[in-house]
């Protein structure tokens, strides 16, 4: 279970680094902006 959380954190980080925006990164990984930035 903990490994799944690490993978999700990595996906979030990669999405943000690719887009440069919390909003666009959240859309890319199908999350709300508030849920994304809370990570």
PQR file of N, CA, C, O and H, with PARSE charges and radii, in Angstrom:
ATOM      1  N   UNK A   1       0.822  -1.194   0.000 -0.4000 1.5000
ATOM      2  CA  UNK A   1       0.000   0.000   0.000 -0.0000 2.0000
ATOM      3  C   UNK A   1       0.867   1.259   0.000  0.5500 1.7000
ATOM      4  O   UNK A   1       0.604   2.193  -0.758 -0.5500 1.4000
ATOM      5  N   UNK A   2       1.881   1.287   0.833 -0.4000 1.5000
ATOM      6  CA  UNK A   2       2.737   2.458   0.888 -0.0000 2.0000
ATOM      7  C   UNK A   2       3.433   2.696  -0.448  0.5500 1.7000
ATOM      8  O   UNK A   2       3.645   3.842  -0.845 -0.5500 1.4000
ATOM      9  H   UNK A   2       2.094   0.529   1.449  0.4000 1.0000
ATOM     10  N   UNK A   3       3.784   1.630  -1.132 -0.4000 1.5000
ATOM     11  CA  UNK A   3       4.427   1.750  -2.442 -0.0000 2.0000
ATOM     12  C   UNK A   3       3.502   2.451  -3.428  0.5500 1.7000
ATOM     13  O   UNK A   3       3.967   3.251  -4.241 -0.5500 1.4000
ATOM     14  H   UNK A   3       3.612   0.699  -0.809  0.4000 1.0000
ATOM     15  N   UNK A   4       2.205   2.169  -3.373 -0.4000 1.5000
ATOM     16  CA  UNK A   4       1.252   2.835  -4.253 -0.0000 2.0000
ATOM     17  C   UNK A   4       1.238   4.336  -4.007  0.5500 1.7000
ATOM     18  O   UNK A   4       1.137   5.120  -4.950 -0.5500 1.4000
ATOM     19  H   UNK A   4       1.828   1.520  -2.713  0.4000 1.0000
ATOM     20  N   UNK A   5       1.337   4.738  -2.754 -0.4000 1.5000
ATOM     21  CA  UNK A   5       1.362   6.160  -2.425 -0.0000 2.0000
ATOM     22  C   UNK A   5       2.608   6.822  -3.009  0.5500 1.7000
ATOM     23  O   UNK A   5       2.530   7.944  -3.508 -0.5500 1.4000
ATOM     24  H   UNK A   5       1.418   4.101  -1.987  0.4000 1.0000
ATOM     25  N   UNK A   6       3.745   6.149  -2.955 -0.4000 1.5000
ATOM     26  CA  UNK A   6       4.970   6.703  -3.513 -0.0000 2.0000
ATOM     27  C   UNK A   6       4.845   6.882  -5.024  0.5500 1.7000
ATOM     28  O   UNK A   6       5.321   7.879  -5.566 -0.5500 1.4000
ATOM     29  H   UNK A   6       3.808   5.237  -2.550  0.4000 1.0000
ATOM     30  N   UNK A   7       4.221   5.945  -5.698 -0.4000 1.5000
ATOM     31  CA  UNK A   7       4.032   6.048  -7.142 -0.0000 2.0000
ATOM     32  C   UNK A   7       3.115   7.225  -7.468  0.5500 1.7000
ATOM     33  O   UNK A   7       3.370   7.959  -8.423 -0.5500 1.4000
ATOM     34  H   UNK A   7       3.835   5.135  -5.257  0.4000 1.0000
ATOM     35  N   UNK A   8       2.064   7.410  -6.696 -0.4000 1.5000
ATOM     36  CA  UNK A   8       1.162   8.543  -6.921 -0.0000 2.0000
ATOM     37  C   UNK A   8       1.879   9.866  -6.683  0.5500 1.7000
ATOM     38  O   UNK A   8       1.665  10.827  -7.422 -0.5500 1.4000
ATOM     39  H   UNK A   8       1.857   6.814  -5.920  0.4000 1.0000
ATOM     40  N   UNK A   9       2.717   9.924  -5.672 -0.4000 1.5000
ATOM     41  CA  UNK A   9       3.486  11.143  -5.404 -0.0000 2.0000
ATOM     42  C   UNK A   9       4.430  11.430  -6.569  0.5500 1.7000
ATOM     43  O   UNK A   9       4.594  12.584  -6.965 -0.5500 1.4000
ATOM     44  H   UNK A   9       2.891   9.144  -5.072  0.4000 1.0000
ATOM     45  N   UNK A  10       5.042  10.398  -7.110 -0.4000 1.5000
ATOM     46  CA  UNK A  10       5.932  10.563  -8.254 -0.0000 2.0000
ATOM     47  C   UNK A  10       5.162  11.044  -9.476  0.5500 1.7000
ATOM     48  O   UNK A  10       5.631  11.928 -10.193 -0.5500 1.4000
ATOM     49  H   UNK A  10       4.908   9.461  -6.788  0.4000 1.0000
ATOM     50  N   UNK A  11       4.003  10.481  -9.717 -0.4000 1.5000
ATOM     51  CA  UNK A  11       3.178  10.925 -10.848 -0.0000 2.0000
ATOM     52  C   UNK A  11       2.804  12.398 -10.699  0.5500 1.7000
ATOM     53  O   UNK A  11       2.825  13.155 -11.670 -0.5500 1.4000
ATOM     54  H   UNK A  11       3.622   9.762  -9.134  0.4000 1.0000
ATOM     55  N   UNK A  12       2.465  12.792  -9.478 -0.4000 1.5000
ATOM     56  CA  UNK A  12       2.116  14.189  -9.215 -0.0000 2.0000
ATOM     57  C   UNK A  12       3.308  15.099  -9.494  0.5500 1.7000
ATOM     58  O   UNK A  12       3.171  16.132 -10.149 -0.5500 1.4000
ATOM     59  H   UNK A  12       2.448  12.177  -8.689  0.4000 1.0000
ATOM     60  N   UNK A  13       4.465  14.712  -8.997 -0.4000 1.5000
ATOM     61  CA  UNK A  13       5.678  15.504  -9.204 -0.0000 2.0000
ATOM     62  C   UNK A  13       6.003  15.631 -10.690  0.5500 1.7000
ATOM     63  O   UNK A  13       6.317  16.720 -11.170 -0.5500 1.4000
ATOM     64  H   UNK A  13       4.577  13.873  -8.465  0.4000 1.0000
ATOM     65  N   UNK A  14       5.927  14.531 -11.404 -0.4000 1.5000
ATOM     66  CA  UNK A  14       6.228  14.561 -12.837 -0.0000 2.0000
ATOM     67  C   UNK A  14       5.237  15.426 -13.606  0.5500 1.7000
ATOM     68  O   UNK A  14       5.624  16.178 -14.500 -0.5500 1.4000
ATOM     69  H   UNK A  14       5.671  13.647 -11.013  0.4000 1.0000
ATOM     70  N   UNK A  15       3.965  15.317 -13.256 -0.4000 1.5000
ATOM     71  CA  UNK A  15       2.951  16.131 -13.931 -0.0000 2.0000
ATOM     72  C   UNK A  15       3.216  17.609 -13.695  0.5500 1.7000
ATOM     73  O   UNK A  15       3.105  18.416 -14.618 -0.5500 1.4000
ATOM     74  H   UNK A  15       3.651  14.706 -12.530  0.4000 1.0000
ATOM     75  N   UNK A  16       3.566  17.968 -12.465 -0.4000 1.5000
ATOM     76  CA  UNK A  16       3.858  19.371 -12.169 -0.0000 2.0000
ATOM     77  C   UNK A  16       5.110  19.840 -12.901  0.5500 1.7000
ATOM     78  O   UNK A  16       5.137  20.948 -13.438 -0.5500 1.4000
ATOM     79  H   UNK A  16       3.656  17.313 -11.715  0.4000 1.0000
ATOM     80  N   UNK A  17       6.137  19.011 -12.925 -0.4000 1.5000
ATOM     81  CA  UNK A  17       7.374  19.417 -13.592 -0.0000 2.0000
ATOM     82  C   UNK A  17       7.179  19.553 -15.102  0.5500 1.7000
ATOM     83  O   UNK A  17       7.829  20.384 -15.735 -0.5500 1.4000
ATOM     84  H   UNK A  17       6.115  18.111 -12.489  0.4000 1.0000
ATOM     85  N   UNK A  18       6.300  18.752 -15.676 -0.4000 1.5000
ATOM     86  CA  UNK A  18       6.025  18.842 -17.114 -0.0000 2.0000
ATOM     87  C   UNK A  18       5.188  20.064 -17.458  0.5500 1.7000
ATOM     88  O   UNK A  18       5.414  20.706 -18.484 -0.5500 1.4000
ATOM     89  H   UNK A  18       5.773  18.076 -15.161  0.4000 1.0000
ATOM     90  N   UNK A  19       4.221  20.389 -16.604 -0.4000 1.5000
ATOM     91  CA  UNK A  19       3.284  21.456 -16.932 -0.0000 2.0000
ATOM     92  C   UNK A  19       3.651  22.800 -16.323  0.5500 1.7000
ATOM     93  O   UNK A  19       3.312  23.844 -16.878 -0.5500 1.4000
ATOM     94  H   UNK A  19       4.037  19.868 -15.771  0.4000 1.0000
ATOM     95  N   UNK A  20       4.348  22.785 -15.175 -0.4000 1.5000
ATOM     96  CA  UNK A  20       4.702  24.029 -14.501 -0.0000 2.0000
ATOM     97  C   UNK A  20       3.531  24.703 -13.814  0.5500 1.7000
ATOM     98  O   UNK A  20       3.615  25.872 -13.438 -0.5500 1.4000
ATOM     99  H   UNK A  20       4.623  21.936 -14.724  0.4000 1.0000
ATOM    100  N   UNK A  21       2.440  23.970 -13.649 -0.4000 1.5000
ATOM    101  CA  UNK A  21       1.223  24.542 -13.078 -0.0000 2.0000
ATOM    102  C   UNK A  21       0.485  23.486 -12.271  0.5500 1.7000
ATOM    103  O   UNK A  21       0.308  22.354 -12.723 -0.5500 1.4000
ATOM    104  H   UNK A  21       2.372  23.020 -13.955  0.4000 1.0000
ATOM    105  N   UNK A  22       0.053  23.872 -11.057 -0.4000 1.5000
ATOM    106  CA  UNK A  22      -0.739  22.941 -10.253 -0.0000 2.0000
ATOM    107  C   UNK A  22      -2.041  22.592 -10.962  0.5500 1.7000
ATOM    108  O   UNK A  22      -2.455  21.432 -10.966 -0.5500 1.4000
ATOM    109  H   UNK A  22       0.197  24.791 -10.691  0.4000 1.0000
ATOM    110  N   UNK A  23      -2.683  23.579 -11.558 -0.4000 1.5000
ATOM    111  CA  UNK A  23      -3.973  23.350 -12.210 -0.0000 2.0000
ATOM    112  C   UNK A  23      -3.837  22.405 -13.396  0.5500 1.7000
ATOM    113  O   UNK A  23      -4.601  21.447 -13.513 -0.5500 1.4000
ATOM    114  H   UNK A  23      -2.347  24.521 -11.555  0.4000 1.0000
ATOM    115  N   UNK A  24      -2.877  22.662 -14.273 -0.4000 1.5000
ATOM    116  CA  UNK A  24      -2.687  21.793 -15.448 -0.0000 2.0000
ATOM    117  C   UNK A  24      -2.215  20.402 -15.046  0.5500 1.7000
ATOM    118  O   UNK A  24      -2.623  19.408 -15.645 -0.5500 1.4000
ATOM    119  H   UNK A  24      -2.257  23.440 -14.178  0.4000 1.0000
ATOM    120  N   UNK A  25      -1.357  20.331 -14.033 -0.4000 1.5000
ATOM    121  CA  UNK A  25      -0.883  19.024 -13.558 -0.0000 2.0000
ATOM    122  C   UNK A  25      -2.037  18.222 -12.979  0.5500 1.7000
ATOM    123  O   UNK A  25      -2.143  17.021 -13.224 -0.5500 1.4000
ATOM    124  H   UNK A  25      -1.025  21.139 -13.546  0.4000 1.0000
ATOM    125  N   UNK A  26      -2.900  18.872 -12.216 -0.4000 1.5000
ATOM    126  CA  UNK A  26      -4.056  18.184 -11.637 -0.0000 2.0000
ATOM    127  C   UNK A  26      -4.956  17.632 -12.735  0.5500 1.7000
ATOM    128  O   UNK A  26      -5.436  16.502 -12.637 -0.5500 1.4000
ATOM    129  H   UNK A  26      -2.814  19.849 -12.017  0.4000 1.0000
ATOM    130  N   UNK A  27      -5.185  18.418 -13.771 -0.4000 1.5000
ATOM    131  CA  UNK A  27      -6.004  17.941 -14.891 -0.0000 2.0000
ATOM    132  C   UNK A  27      -5.341  16.753 -15.579  0.5500 1.7000
ATOM    133  O   UNK A  27      -6.016  15.804 -15.977 -0.5500 1.4000
ATOM    134  H   UNK A  27      -4.796  19.336 -13.850  0.4000 1.0000
ATOM    135  N   UNK A  28      -4.029  16.808 -15.716 -0.4000 1.5000
ATOM    136  CA  UNK A  28      -3.296  15.736 -16.397 -0.0000 2.0000
ATOM    137  C   UNK A  28      -3.432  14.408 -15.661  0.5500 1.7000
ATOM    138  O   UNK A  28      -3.499  13.356 -16.297 -0.5500 1.4000
ATOM    139  H   UNK A  28      -3.481  17.579 -15.393  0.4000 1.0000
ATOM    140  N   UNK A  29      -3.473  14.443 -14.327 -0.4000 1.5000
ATOM    141  CA  UNK A  29      -3.576  13.190 -13.568 -0.0000 2.0000
ATOM    142  C   UNK A  29      -4.983  12.971 -13.016  0.5500 1.7000
ATOM    143  O   UNK A  29      -5.190  12.136 -12.136 -0.5500 1.4000
ATOM    144  H   UNK A  29      -3.418  15.298 -13.811  0.4000 1.0000
ATOM    145  N   UNK A  30      -5.944  13.727 -13.539 -0.4000 1.5000
ATOM    146  CA  UNK A  30      -7.361  13.559 -13.194 -0.0000 2.0000
ATOM    147  C   UNK A  30      -7.653  13.735 -11.708  0.5500 1.7000
ATOM    148  O   UNK A  30      -8.302  12.896 -11.083 -0.5500 1.4000
ATOM    149  H   UNK A  30      -5.776  14.405 -14.254  0.4000 1.0000
ATOM    150  N   UNK A  31      -7.163  14.836 -11.156 -0.4000 1.5000
ATOM    151  CA  UNK A  31      -7.448  15.201  -9.766 -0.0000 2.0000
ATOM    152  C   UNK A  31      -7.909  16.652  -9.735  0.5500 1.7000
ATOM    153  O   UNK A  31      -7.659  17.417 -10.667 -0.5500 1.4000
ATOM    154  H   UNK A  31      -6.635  15.518 -11.663  0.4000 1.0000
ATOM    155  N   UNK A  32      -8.581  17.017  -8.656 -0.4000 1.5000
ATOM    156  CA  UNK A  32      -8.912  18.430  -8.496 -0.0000 2.0000
ATOM    157  C   UNK A  32      -7.639  19.173  -8.113  0.5500 1.7000
ATOM    158  O   UNK A  32      -6.692  18.576  -7.601 -0.5500 1.4000
ATOM    159  H   UNK A  32      -8.783  16.396  -7.899  0.4000 1.0000
ATOM    160  N   UNK A  33      -7.623  20.471  -8.363 -0.4000 1.5000
ATOM    161  CA  UNK A  33      -6.443  21.263  -8.041 -0.0000 2.0000
ATOM    162  C   UNK A  33      -6.162  21.244  -6.544  0.5500 1.7000
ATOM    163  O   UNK A  33      -5.005  21.155  -6.133 -0.5500 1.4000
ATOM    164  H   UNK A  33      -8.393  20.956  -8.779  0.4000 1.0000
ATOM    165  N   UNK A  34      -7.206  21.326  -5.728 -0.4000 1.5000
ATOM    166  CA  UNK A  34      -6.994  21.329  -4.278 -0.0000 2.0000
ATOM    167  C   UNK A  34      -6.449  19.985  -3.780  0.5500 1.7000
ATOM    168  O   UNK A  34      -5.594  19.957  -2.895 -0.5500 1.4000
ATOM    169  H   UNK A  34      -8.146  21.397  -6.062  0.4000 1.0000
ATOM    170  N   UNK A  35      -6.931  18.883  -4.337 -0.4000 1.5000
ATOM    171  CA  UNK A  35      -6.408  17.565  -3.952 -0.0000 2.0000
ATOM    172  C   UNK A  35      -4.963  17.413  -4.409  0.5500 1.7000
ATOM    173  O   UNK A  35      -4.141  16.817  -3.713 -0.5500 1.4000
ATOM    174  H   UNK A  35      -7.625  18.905  -5.057  0.4000 1.0000
ATOM    175  N   UNK A  36      -4.667  17.950  -5.571 -0.4000 1.5000
ATOM    176  CA  UNK A  36      -3.304  17.858  -6.091 -0.0000 2.0000
ATOM    177  C   UNK A  36      -2.336  18.662  -5.236  0.5500 1.7000
ATOM    178  O   UNK A  36      -1.281  18.153  -4.858 -0.5500 1.4000
ATOM    179  H   UNK A  36      -5.335  18.434  -6.136  0.4000 1.0000
ATOM    180  N   UNK A  37      -2.673  19.901  -4.927 -0.4000 1.5000
ATOM    181  CA  UNK A  37      -1.740  20.744  -4.177 -0.0000 2.0000
ATOM    182  C   UNK A  37      -1.612  20.312  -2.723  0.5500 1.7000
ATOM    183  O   UNK A  37      -0.633  20.667  -2.067 -0.5500 1.4000
ATOM    184  H   UNK A  37      -3.530  20.314  -5.234  0.4000 1.0000
ATOM    185  N   UNK A  38      -2.573  19.557  -2.203 -0.4000 1.5000
ATOM    186  CA  UNK A  38      -2.482  19.053  -0.830 -0.0000 2.0000
ATOM    187  C   UNK A  38      -1.423  17.964  -0.703  0.5500 1.7000
ATOM    188  O   UNK A  38      -0.934  17.702   0.396 -0.5500 1.4000
ATOM    189  H   UNK A  38      -3.369  19.269  -2.737  0.4000 1.0000
ATOM    190  N   UNK A  39      -1.068  17.334  -1.807 -0.4000 1.5000
ATOM    191  CA  UNK A  39      -0.039  16.290  -1.793 -0.0000 2.0000
ATOM    192  C   UNK A  39       1.261  16.925  -1.510  0.5500 1.7000
ATOM    193  O   UNK A  39       2.283  16.241  -1.449 -0.5500 1.4000
ATOM    194  H   UNK A  39      -1.466  17.547  -2.699  0.4000 1.0000
TER
END
